Amino acid sequence: MEVLRFILLILAFLTVIILTGLKGKALQDFVHRVTQNKDKKD
C-alpha cells in the first residue's frame, strides 16, 4: 500500500509540473535543490 501511495504522489507531482509549465532548466534546478537538501539533512 505504501508503494501505491508513493506512485500516486509521483503522478500528482508530475501533473503539477506539467500544469505549471516548468521547463527543463527549472526542473533541473528544483531537483538539484532537493538533492542538496537530502545530502545535508541538517
Backbone atoms as SQL, in Angstrom:
CREATE TABLE atoms (id INTEGER PRIMARY KEY, chain TEXT, resi INTEGER, resn TEXT, atom TEXT, x REAL, y REAL, z REAL);
INSERT INTO atoms VALUES
  (1, 'A', 1, 'MET', 'N', 0.840, -1.208, 0.000),
  (2, 'A', 1, 'MET', 'CA', 0.000, 0.000, 0.000),
  (3, 'A', 1, 'MET', 'C', 0.877, 1.260, 0.000),
  (4, 'A', 2, 'GLU', 'N', 1.999, 1.197, 0.702),
  (5, 'A', 2, 'GLU', 'CA', 2.903, 2.350, 0.728),
  (6, 'A', 2, 'GLU', 'C', 3.410, 2.666, -0.679),
  (7, 'A', 3, 'VAL', 'N', 3.741, 1.602, -1.422),
  (8, 'A', 3, 'VAL', 'CA', 4.259, 1.789, -2.782),
  (9, 'A', 3, 'VAL', 'C', 3.211, 2.467, -3.657),
  (10, 'A', 4, 'LEU', 'N', 1.966, 2.027, -3.537),
  (11, 'A', 4, 'LEU', 'CA', 0.888, 2.601, -4.341),
  (12, 'A', 4, 'LEU', 'C', 0.725, 4.080, -4.024),
  (13, 'A', 5, 'ARG', 'N', 0.769, 4.414, -2.748),
  (14, 'A', 5, 'ARG', 'CA', 0.624, 5.813, -2.333),
  (15, 'A', 5, 'ARG', 'C', 1.779, 6.644, -2.885),
  (16, 'A', 6, 'PHE', 'N', 2.986, 6.052, -2.874),
  (17, 'A', 6, 'PHE', 'CA', 4.179, 6.731, -3.381),
  (18, 'A', 6, 'PHE', 'C', 4.044, 7.010, -4.873),
  (19, 'A', 7, 'ILE', 'N', 3.545, 6.019, -5.614),
  (20, 'A', 7, 'ILE', 'CA', 3.354, 6.176, -7.063),
  (21, 'A', 7, 'ILE', 'C', 2.340, 7.281, -7.340),
  (22, 'A', 8, 'LEU', 'N', 1.258, 7.305, -6.583),
  (23, 'A', 8, 'LEU', 'CA', 0.234, 8.337, -6.764),
  (24, 'A', 8, 'LEU', 'C', 0.821, 9.710, -6.492),
  (25, 'A', 9, 'LEU', 'N', 1.693, 9.795, -5.493),
  (26, 'A', 9, 'LEU', 'CA', 2.328, 11.065, -5.147),
  (27, 'A', 9, 'LEU', 'C', 3.191, 11.550, -6.305),
  (28, 'A', 10, 'ILE', 'N', 3.941, 10.629, -6.914),
  (29, 'A', 10, 'ILE', 'CA', 4.797, 10.979, -8.050),
  (30, 'A', 10, 'ILE', 'C', 3.950, 11.457, -9.225),
  (31, 'A', 11, 'LEU', 'N', 2.859, 10.755, -9.500),
  (32, 'A', 11, 'LEU', 'CA', 1.979, 11.136, -10.604),
  (33, 'A', 11, 'LEU', 'C', 1.415, 12.531, -10.376),
  (34, 'A', 12, 'ALA', 'N', 1.001, 12.809, -9.141),
  (35, 'A', 12, 'ALA', 'CA', 0.459, 14.131, -8.813),
  (36, 'A', 12, 'ALA', 'C', 1.543, 15.186, -8.995),
  (37, 'A', 13, 'PHE', 'N', 2.762, 14.865, -8.578),
  (38, 'A', 13, 'PHE', 'CA', 3.890, 15.793, -8.701),
  (39, 'A', 13, 'PHE', 'C', 4.161, 16.116, -10.164),
  (40, 'A', 14, 'LEU', 'N', 4.175, 15.090, -11.001),
  (41, 'A', 14, 'LEU', 'CA', 4.416, 15.288, -12.431),
  (42, 'A', 14, 'LEU', 'C', 3.299, 16.122, -13.050),
  (43, 'A', 15, 'THR', 'N', 2.068, 15.881, -12.619),
  (44, 'A', 15, 'THR', 'CA', 0.927, 16.641, -13.134),
  (45, 'A', 15, 'THR', 'C', 1.075, 18.116, -12.807),
  (46, 'A', 16, 'VAL', 'N', 1.503, 18.406, -11.583),
  (47, 'A', 16, 'VAL', 'CA', 1.697, 19.805, -11.164),
  (48, 'A', 16, 'VAL', 'C', 2.764, 20.463, -12.033),
  (49, 'A', 17, 'ILE', 'N', 3.847, 19.729, -12.294),
  (50, 'A', 17, 'ILE', 'CA', 4.932, 20.266, -13.121),
  (51, 'A', 17, 'ILE', 'C', 4.415, 20.619, -14.509),
  (52, 'A', 18, 'ILE', 'N', 3.640, 19.719, -15.089),
  (53, 'A', 18, 'ILE', 'CA', 3.105, 19.944, -16.437),
  (54, 'A', 18, 'ILE', 'C', 2.161, 21.142, -16.439),
  (55, 'A', 19, 'LEU', 'N', 1.299, 21.212, -15.426),
  (56, 'A', 19, 'LEU', 'CA', 0.316, 22.297, -15.363),
  (57, 'A', 19, 'LEU', 'C', 0.992, 23.646, -15.190),
  (58, 'A', 20, 'THR', 'N', 2.070, 23.680, -14.416),
  (59, 'A', 20, 'THR', 'CA', 2.763, 24.949, -14.182),
  (60, 'A', 20, 'THR', 'C', 3.648, 25.309, -15.373),
  (61, 'A', 21, 'GLY', 'N', 3.868, 24.352, -16.254),
  (62, 'A', 21, 'GLY', 'CA', 4.632, 24.628, -17.467),
  (63, 'A', 21, 'GLY', 'C', 6.107, 24.845, -17.202),
  (64, 'A', 22, 'LEU', 'N', 6.650, 24.128, -16.238),
  (65, 'A', 22, 'LEU', 'CA', 8.081, 24.256, -15.945),
  (66, 'A', 22, 'LEU', 'C', 8.906, 23.716, -17.107),
  (67, 'A', 23, 'LYS', 'N', 10.010, 24.395, -17.390),
  (68, 'A', 23, 'LYS', 'CA', 10.894, 23.947, -18.462),
  (69, 'A', 23, 'LYS', 'C', 11.983, 23.041, -17.886),
  (70, 'A', 24, 'GLY', 'N', 12.800, 22.444, -18.745),
  (71, 'A', 24, 'GLY', 'CA', 13.841, 21.517, -18.301),
  (72, 'A', 24, 'GLY', 'C', 14.784, 22.140, -17.277),
  (73, 'A', 25, 'LYS', 'N', 15.216, 23.378, -17.538),
  (74, 'A', 25, 'LYS', 'CA', 16.166, 24.028, -16.626),
  (75, 'A', 25, 'LYS', 'C', 15.554, 24.226, -15.251),
  (76, 'A', 26, 'ALA', 'N', 14.313, 24.680, -15.208),
  (77, 'A', 26, 'ALA', 'CA', 13.645, 24.914, -13.924),
  (78, 'A', 26, 'ALA', 'C', 13.522, 23.598, -13.158),
  (79, 'A', 27, 'LEU', 'N', 13.195, 22.531, -13.874),
  (80, 'A', 27, 'LEU', 'CA', 13.041, 21.220, -13.235),
  (81, 'A', 27, 'LEU', 'C', 14.383, 20.739, -12.690),
  (82, 'A', 28, 'GLN', 'N', 15.445, 20.911, -13.482),
  (83, 'A', 28, 'GLN', 'CA', 16.781, 20.502, -13.039),
  (84, 'A', 28, 'GLN', 'C', 17.192, 21.274, -11.795),
  (85, 'A', 29, 'ASP', 'N', 16.888, 22.586, -11.775),
  (86, 'A', 29, 'ASP', 'CA', 17.239, 23.420, -10.621),
  (87, 'A', 29, 'ASP', 'C', 16.512, 22.930, -9.381),
  (88, 'A', 30, 'PHE', 'N', 15.236, 22.581, -9.542),
  (89, 'A', 30, 'PHE', 'CA', 14.437, 22.082, -8.421),
  (90, 'A', 30, 'PHE', 'C', 14.997, 20.755, -7.909),
  (91, 'A', 31, 'VAL', 'N', 15.274, 19.841, -8.832),
  (92, 'A', 31, 'VAL', 'CA', 15.820, 18.535, -8.449),
  (93, 'A', 31, 'VAL', 'C', 17.167, 18.709, -7.753),
  (94, 'A', 32, 'HIS', 'N', 17.976, 19.641, -8.265),
  (95, 'A', 32, 'HIS', 'CA', 19.295, 19.890, -7.683),
  (96, 'A', 32, 'HIS', 'C', 19.150, 20.375, -6.243),
  (97, 'A', 33, 'ARG', 'N', 18.188, 21.268, -6.018),
  (98, 'A', 33, 'ARG', 'CA', 17.959, 21.808, -4.673),
  (99, 'A', 33, 'ARG', 'C', 17.499, 20.699, -3.720),
  (100, 'A', 34, 'VAL', 'N', 16.575, 19.853, -4.200),
  (101, 'A', 34, 'VAL', 'CA', 16.066, 18.755, -3.367),
  (102, 'A', 34, 'VAL', 'C', 17.199, 17.787, -3.029),
  (103, 'A', 35, 'THR', 'N', 18.057, 17.521, -4.021),
  (104, 'A', 35, 'THR', 'CA', 19.174, 16.600, -3.796),
  (105, 'A', 35, 'THR', 'C', 20.127, 17.162, -2.756),
  (106, 'A', 36, 'GLN', 'N', 20.395, 18.469, -2.833),
  (107, 'A', 36, 'GLN', 'CA', 21.291, 19.098, -1.859),
  (108, 'A', 36, 'GLN', 'C', 20.696, 19.000, -0.460),
  (109, 'A', 37, 'ASN', 'N', 19.390, 19.235, -0.349),
  (110, 'A', 37, 'ASN', 'CA', 18.723, 19.159, 0.952),
  (111, 'A', 37, 'ASN', 'C', 18.842, 17.756, 1.534),
  (112, 'A', 38, 'LYS', 'N', 18.722, 16.753, 0.666),
  (113, 'A', 38, 'LYS', 'CA', 18.834, 15.358, 1.122),
  (114, 'A', 38, 'LYS', 'C', 20.249, 15.102, 1.642),
  (115, 'A', 39, 'ASP', 'N', 21.255, 15.603, 0.920),
  (116, 'A', 39, 'ASP', 'CA', 22.644, 15.363, 1.312),
  (117, 'A', 39, 'ASP', 'C', 22.968, 16.033, 2.646),
  (118, 'A', 40, 'LYS', 'N', 22.479, 17.256, 2.846),
  (119, 'A', 40, 'LYS', 'CA', 22.775, 17.993, 4.085),
  (120, 'A', 40, 'LYS', 'C', 22.057, 17.350, 5.274),
  (121, 'A', 41, 'LYS', 'N', 20.746, 17.190, 5.168),
  (122, 'A', 41, 'LYS', 'CA', 19.930, 16.572, 6.234),
  (123, 'A', 41, 'LYS', 'C', 20.158, 17.241, 7.577),
  (124, 'A', 42, 'ASP', 'N', 20.395, 18.512, 7.624),
  (125, 'A', 42, 'ASP', 'CA', 20.603, 19.215, 8.897),
  (126, 'A', 42, 'ASP', 'C', 19.312, 19.837, 9.351);
